[in-house]
Every structure is written in C-alpha cells, then in structure tokens.
Amino acid sequence: MKPTAEQDQVVEAVGAGGAVKVKAYAGAGKTSTLRMAAEARGRARGLYLAFNKEIANEAARKFPQNTRCRTVHSLAYSGTRPEITRKLRNPVEPPHQLALRYGFGKLRLPTTIGKDLELSPSKVARMVMDGAARFCRSAQSEPLAWHIPVEAIVKDEEAEHLRESLLPSVKRLWSEYLDPAAPSAISHDCYVKLWQLSRPRIGADFILFDEAQDADGLMLSVLRAQQCQVIYVGDPYQQIYEWRGAVNAMEHIRAPECALTESFRFGPAIAQLASRVLQLMDEQTPVRGQDHVASRVLHESSPGQDRFDAILCRKNATVLTHLAQGIGRGDRVAVRANVDELRAFADGAEQLMRGQRVGFPATLALFETWDEVQEYAESFAGRDLKPLVTLIDSEGVDYLRLILTRVAPEDEADYIVSTIHRAKGLEWNRVQLAGDFKFKNDEGQLTMAPEEMRLLYVAMTRAKHVLDVSEIRRDLYTMFRDAGV
C-alpha cells in the first residue's frame, strides 16, 4: 500500500534523528508507519517497546530484523537480581492478613455528600497496598503521601490526614518488597521500579515507544535519561488510565510533532461523530475516515433484535446488566471485565441486605442498607444502577452468581460485553454503546468531564461499520448543541 503524505512525514522525521512525537488517531495505521520508519533506519539498532506481550509478539512478526520488540517488563526483569524476581512466586498476602499484621482498625471518614464512609481494616490495608503500587509506577525515589489513593468524596482535610498517617506503612511495605528474606510477594511493577531506580541504559540507536499517552512517570523518566533517539507514539485523546498513574507523555515531552489523522478503521459517518467529540476537547483537526468503507451511526435500535459484536460499558455493574439480559434471551455472551469485582457486587448486595456495610466494590461502599441502594437507583445520579438493582430484587443474588458461571469463551460467543478500558486497542464491525456515560449539567449546559470525553472517544472509535448510540443519543446531541459543535 502506498504510504500517505502523513506517513511519509513521520518516516522523514525519524530519519532526521532526535526525539519525535507522533500523534496517531484511532486506527490511523500506526504500526505500519513505525515499521516503515524502522526499515528506513537501515542498520541502526531499533527497539519497539509495548505495554503487553501480545502486542510485542504481534509487532515482532511485522518489524524488520534491525528492530527488537519487547515489553517494558521484559527489559526490567532481565535487569533485576534473581533473588528479587523469585519473590513473584511467593503467596500473595491478602489485605485482611496485612491489616492484622500492621494493626489496622476500622475507620469512619466524613464525606462531601453528608454520609460517613466506613473503611474496614481490610480496606485500609488495600489503600496501603495501592499506595505502594502507585509509587512503583511513579518517577519518585521513595513513597510519598500523595501516592496513597483516597476516595474523592472524602473531605480534603481528612484525606490529607489519612494519607500522612498511612505513609509509614507504605514505606514499611516497600522495604519488605526489597528484602529477599521477607516472605512478601511482589508484583511485576516492583521489579520495574527497581530497574528504574538503577538508572538503566537501553542498548539501542532508536526506541519506538508505543501507546505513549498511557506512560506512567516511571517509564517517562527512564526514556528521558536515554542518550539514543526516542520516538513517542500515541493518541492523547485515548488516555484513560489516569487512575493507574498515567501521565500522558504526549503532553510532557518537548519534541517536533507529526500527526496521523487518517483512520483506516471506519468510514466518514463514524469519523464525523468522533471528530465532534474531539472538538469538545478543543481539538480542531478532525479524524478522517475512508470513503470506501461503509459505516453508519444508529440513533435507534431494538434491544434483542439488532445484533452487535460488542457492547461497551463504562462500569462493571453495567456489564453485569447486559450479561444478564443476554443470557436471559439465550445468547452466548463473552465478557471483558474484572470478573472478581463482578462477583464482589453480588457478595456486597447480599451483605447490605443483611444490614452489614461493605468496603468493596466502591459502588456499594457508601450505603448502609440495600434499601439505600434501591433509593439511589431511582435517582438521576444512580440511574445506571437501576437495571442491576431491579435484576437482584426480582431474581436474587444467587442468580447473579449463576450467570457469571455462564460466560462464554470469546471464540464461541455471539457477542462480547466489555468495559471500555478492556476494549482499548480492539475493534469490531458492529458496536453498541451502553447508556452509562456520565453527563453533567454545568450552568445550564450539558457537558462531560475531560476523562469522560476520552472514554467516549475511545468507545466510539472501536466500531468499523456500525456504531449504535441510541442509549445516549438525547444527551449526546444536547451536549453537541450546547457546545456548538
């Protein structure tokens, strides 16, 4: 296939040497462009860095021999002492056991919505573990208070005090991870952090760093310290991992920028809708579709009659709802979501029915009884929980557990129900968007938070031929109208 003018520009920029940023919209031929750039470098030693093994293995089949294809973790693993990496095989300490060992008790915290948030000892322990995990993905040399995640609804002063009081426990846990004799199991992020602290030098003449919008502070600090050429490739509008510590290298790196704005995935109809979402994020350069690719946007559909390859949801709770509805119709449904959290929803609902508060999942942690959940589901804020609450009330939590055992393998399923985070990087012919996107009223205008807009853009651009927006149509087009796009 003849390269586009944009692809030629990227190859030329890479050939000129020095750092380069490539802003690549969804489906814009990023991999083929990077392959051409690597080929143009001739005998120079290249390294393509991916976030997961599957992508790295696929790239290895496409890239020329001068370019190795690795994951960040594989580089770090090979550069870490065996006495540390063997701790990956140690049994993982559950939060309740860490809570006992560290002497954590139950906490109640005032929130901005008038209800106290109750934290069990296990939940406190999980916060300490999460704080250590966030430190491992950061550029800092030691754990800091802000690494510890606290629910956004907790009042600022209380949240700050809680972080400071838990910081010594995070530092203690990190020191246990570093001690070869300590029984604590480590995660893969632990040895990546140790590798970063060792200030590694990567043996390559040029590095192609894929999905740069999802880079964390740790990886960014490693790449900035390299003396070879680094090419950062990504789409700033597909950054949806802030909660995991992503810092978006596309914004933080100062380098000449090229763009790949022509998508080979879909046709003009889907491209036009995605471009309106980009405008909401102050991006004036539209994504362009292919005139020869037939695509359309559905504004009305018939549940159970119109068939889709994937249904994309914001929340795990919505995944459960669509899974239950599909199994109820006799469909074979695959799921891309955190199944443990889905099971925890059933367990949490059962505990609330017995009058016991729960700390996990977060969706249920604010409520003291199931009656409160039912009342919340009737409100505007809780409307996306309504179908699931109705399902539990009519069929019971055991039915919810039962349908989770009926999930089909993807290669045998009629369709997939996925969270948007688990759908990133994938594509399907026919995609339906669930109705759980969060719109908000801002001084009389309907809008979305920036992170919500990016989720919407990622979800829309998974579709190749048919995109169904019927469940959010009214709010979506009201938002466009209010914003004048």
Buried (B, 14 or more C-beta within 10 A) or exposed (E): EEBBEBBBBBBEBBBEEEBBBBBBBBBBBBBBBBBBBBBBBEEBBBBBBBBEEEBBEEBBEBBEEBBBBBBBBBBBBEBBEEEBBEBEEEEEBEBBEBBEEBEBEBBEBBBEEEEEBBBBBBBBBBBBBBBBBBBBBBBBEEBBBBBBBBBEBBBEEBBBBBBEEBBEBBBEBBEBBBEEEBEBBBBBBBBBBBBBBEEBEBEBBBBBBBBBBBBBBBBBBBBEEBEBBBBBBBBBBBBBBEEEBBBBBBEEBEBEEBBBBBBBBBBBBBBBBBBBBBBBBEBEEBBBBBEEBEBBBBEEBEEEEBEBBBBBBBBBBBBBBBBBBBBEEEBBBBBBBBEEBBBBBBBBBBBBBEEEBBBBBBBBBBBBBBEBBBEBBEEEEBEBBBBBBEBBEEBBBEBBBBBBEEBBEEEEBBBBBBBBBBBBBEBBEBBBBBBBBBBEEEEEEBBBEBBBBBBBBBBBBBBBBBBBBBBBBEBBBBBBEBBEE
